[in-house]
Amino acid sequence: MESKGKVLVTGANGFLATNAIAALQEAGYNVRGLLRKKSLYIGMEHPSIELMEGDFTDAEFISEAVRGCDFIVHIAAMTGQAGDPKEYMRVNVEATEQLAQAGIAAGIRRMVYVSSANALAHGTMEKPGDETRPTIAPFTESMYAISKATAQKNLRKYAERIEIVTVNPTFMLGPMDVKPSSGRIILMGYGRKIMAAPPGGKNFVHVGDVSQGIVAALTKGRNGEAYLLSGENMDYMSFYRMLSRLSGKKMKIIRIPKPVLLAAGCVCSALHKVGIRTEATLTNMKLLSVGNYYSNAKASRELGITFRTAEEAVKDALQWFRAEGIID
């Protein structure tokens, strides 16, 4: 197959990037994957895939990395909900603009920026969020969401000099979640006799569908547009009932009342201020209390992506975790 061009992919050892590189290679692209250590890459090696070690926030390294490429897929980011606000802005905002500038200087044809669904306003089951509104509370308290939304907004000023398409994935599940990252939600509940479920919910999407969305965005996405890559909206109680059924392990699920969750968040935030680090901050507890729901209508219509159910995503994640010996 004749190559469709070379794609620079940042964060090549990450959950999404590993899946996206496989999808790009299958679609006929050559890939140059950027990562800090080649030894961390778990994807299949292939002559069409080149790995390059370095720090994507380093301007000199990025200027070298973009040479000879036709496209950029920017996935690398500082994630999580606890960290130095200045670092979120340096890594997720300043380095993203720096990458766009390097792409312009190198004559890159198109950049696909992988943002987050949380850079956009969530909605309800009846009226899920779409691409028309920016993030709202409580995600306006999350430095991750704020930094991704800021980068997404700032990239618009470059759209006349380089084509930029943004994709906004929701909560991804599936194979090759080596750390694990979002797959922790499965491992936290797998095999437990009793599981405490937060009162809110998420949109769960198969990482393979997000990868196909990235590939489609290289050619079908409209310059300057954003596309939610979202799967199925589901509350946490329903998610853990599904996990119990799919794992074959009985689980009693108890819903945590919102006031209890928020009170725990207040305590953990106070501990955080005196140097005791935990992810159970008040901001995180607020995030777990909302119905974080989104629509995939635009991506389905314009990118031609068919999205699988949350059950299919969990099945594939469980299969991979078992194959890797992470669960029995």
N, C-alpha and C positions, 0 to 999 in steps of 0.2 A: 504494500500500500504506500502510495506517495504521501509524504508528510504534508500536513495542513499548516505547518509552521511550528516554531518553537515557543513554548509557554514557560515563563518564569513563574514558579510557585514558591511563595514564602511559607515558612513554617512546615517544611516538608515531612517532619517526623510526627506531626499532630494527627489526631483522630480524623478530622475532616480532610486534611491535605493528603493523607495516605490513601484514602478512598478516592479523592478527586484526581490524584495522579494516575491511579489505575484507570479511571473513566476517561481521562484525557488521552492516555496511551492507547486505549481500546478504540477511541474515536479517530485515531490517526495523527495525533500531535506528538511531537518530540517535547520532552520536558526537562527543564533545568530546575531542580529542587534545591532550595536554600534551607540550611539547617545548621545548628551549632556544631553537632558531631555526627559524622556519617554513620557511626556505629549505632545510633539511635533509630535509624530508618528500618522499619519492619516490612515495607512493601516489597514486591517482587523486583528483582534486578532485571534490567532489559537494556539492550543497546540504545533504545530511544529515550532512556532516562539517565540524566547526568546529575550527580549530586555535588553540591558546592558548599563548603563549610564557611561560615561567617556570621556576622551580626547584621541583621537587616536594618538596624537603626544607625549603622555606620555609613555615612554619606559616600566615602571613598569606595567601600566594598560594594555598595549598591550600584554605583556608577559603572563598576567593572562587571557586576552580575547581569545587568540589563543588556550589555553589548551582545549583538547577534540574536537577540530574541525578537519575536513579533508581537507577543502578547504578555501581559502580566495578570496573574491571579494572586491577589494579596489576601492571605488567610492568617498569617502570623499576627498575634495580638497578646496583650496582657489581659488575662481573663480573671475570673473569680470576683468576689464581692468585697474583699478586704485587701487594702494596699494603700500605698502612698498616692494621693491624688496627683501629685506632680509627675509621678512615674506613669500613671495612666495617660496623662496628656502627652508626655514625651514619646512613649512607645506607640500609643494608639492614634494619636493625632499628628504630632510633628513628624514622626517617621513615615506615616502614610502620605503626607504631603510631599515629603522629601523623595519618596518612591515615585510619585506622580511626576515630579520635576525631572527626576532622572530618566523616566520613561519618555518624556517630551524631548529631552536632549538626545536620546538614543533613537528617536523615530519610531517608538512603539506604536502599533496600530490601535490597540484597545487594552484597557485595564478593567478587569473585573474585581471590584472591591467587595470582599465578604464582610458585611457589617453584621448586625444582629437584629432580630425581630424586636428586641427591646429598645431599639432606636426609634421605633414607631409605637403609636398608641395601641394598646391592647383593647379588646372589646369583650362582649359577653358571648355566651353560647348562641343566643338568638341573633346577635349582631356583632360578629367578630371583627377585630381590627383589620384595617387594610393599609395601603401605602399612602393615604391622603393626609394623615396627621402625625406630627412628631410625638415622641414619648411623653407620657403623663405619669403622675404620681401613682404608685410609690417609686417608680423607676427613675424619677428625677432626683432621687436620693442615692442612686447607685452610680459610682464613678465609672464602672464598666459601661453601663448604658449611656451615661452622659458623654464619655469619650468616644464611643462608637457613633453616637448621633452627631457629635461635633465634627468628627472626621468626614462623615457622610455629607454633611452640609458644606464643609470647606472644600471638598473635591469638586463641587459644582463650578467653581471659578476656573477650573482647568479644562472643562468639557469642550471648549472651542479649540484647544490645542492638542488634546488627546481624547479619544472616545472613552468614556467612563460609564460602566454599567454597574449598579450596586445590587447585590443579592442579600436578603435578610433572612437567614435561617432561624427556625425556632429551635426547640430542644431536640438534639439529634441522638438517635440510638441506632445500633447496628454493629457490624463486625469491625475488627481492628482497632478497638478502643483500648489500647495497650496500657495507658496510665493506671487505672481507667479515668476518663474525664466525666462526661455526662452519664456514662454507664454506671456510675456509683449509685444512682437512684435504684438500679436493679440489685446491685450487690448489697445495699443497705437493707433491702427487704427479703432477699433470697434466703429461704430456710428458716426465717424467724417464726416463732410461734405466735408472737404478738407484735403488731406493727402500728405505730402511732402515725396517722395520716394528717397532714396539715389541712386546713379548711378550703384552700384554693385549688387551682388546677393549672395545667399547661397545655400547650400544643406540642404534640410529639411527632417528629418527622424521621423517616428512615434516612440515614446518612447517605445511602446510595442515591436516593432521590435528590438530595441536595447536590451531590456530585454531578448528577445529570443536569441539574439546573445551572451549575457553573459552566459546564460544557456548552449548553444551549445559549447561555448569555454571551459567549464569545462571538456568536454569529447572529442570533435572533434578537437579543436584547436591544432596546432603543437607547441611543446615547443620552445620558443624563437621567435615565429612569431607574427606579428601584423596584425590586420584585421580591415579595415575601415567598420564601420557600417553606411552606408549612404543611403539616400532615393532618392529624386528627386531634381535635380538642377533647380533653378528658380531665375530670377532676381527680385528685389524688386517691380518694377512696376507690373509685372505679379502676384506676391504674393498678393499685395493689391487689384488688380482687382478681384482675386479669393476670397479674404476675403469679399469684397463688395457683390459679388454674393451670397456667402454662408450665409452671415448674413442677406441678404435681405435689406440692408441699402445702399442707393446710396452714392457714394463717388467720388469726383473729385480728381484725382491723378496727382500731378505735380512732374516731375523729377527734383531733385536738381542738377545743374551742378557741376561737380567735383571741379572746382576752388572755387566756393562759399562754398562748404562743407569744403574744406581744410583751407580756410580763417577763417571760424568760429572756426575750430579746433585750429588754431594758437592763436586766441583771448582767447579761453577757457583754453588752456595750460598756457598762460601768467597769467590768473586769478588764476589758480591752484597753481602757484608758490608763490602767495601772500596770500594763505590761503583760497581762494574761491573754494570749491570743486565742480566739475562737471564731469560727465562721457564723456562729449563731448570734449575730448582731441584731439590733432592732431593725435595721434596714432589711436584712435577710428575712426576718420573721414577717415583716410587712409584705415582702415579695411573695412569700409562701401563702399568704392569706387572700390573695386576689385570684380571680379567674383570668389567667393570662392567655387569652384566646385570639386566634388570627384566621384570616381567610387566605386561600391560595388561588383565588379565582383569576387574578391577573397573570400569575405565572403559568397557570394551566392554559389560559387563553393565548398568551403571547409567546411563551417559550415552549409550549407543547409538552409540558411535563405531566405525567400521570403519577399521583402520589399514593403510596401504599398506606395501609392502616397502621395504627400504633401496635396492634397485635403482631403484624408481620415484622415490624422493626424489633420488637422485644424477642420474638422467636429467633431472629437472626443473631441478635446480641447474645442470647442464651447459648445458642449453638457455638458461637465463637468462644465465649468464656469457657464452655465445657471442653472444647478442642484444645484450649490453651492450659487446661488444668486449673483454672481460676475457681471454678465451682465443680461440684460432683455431678 
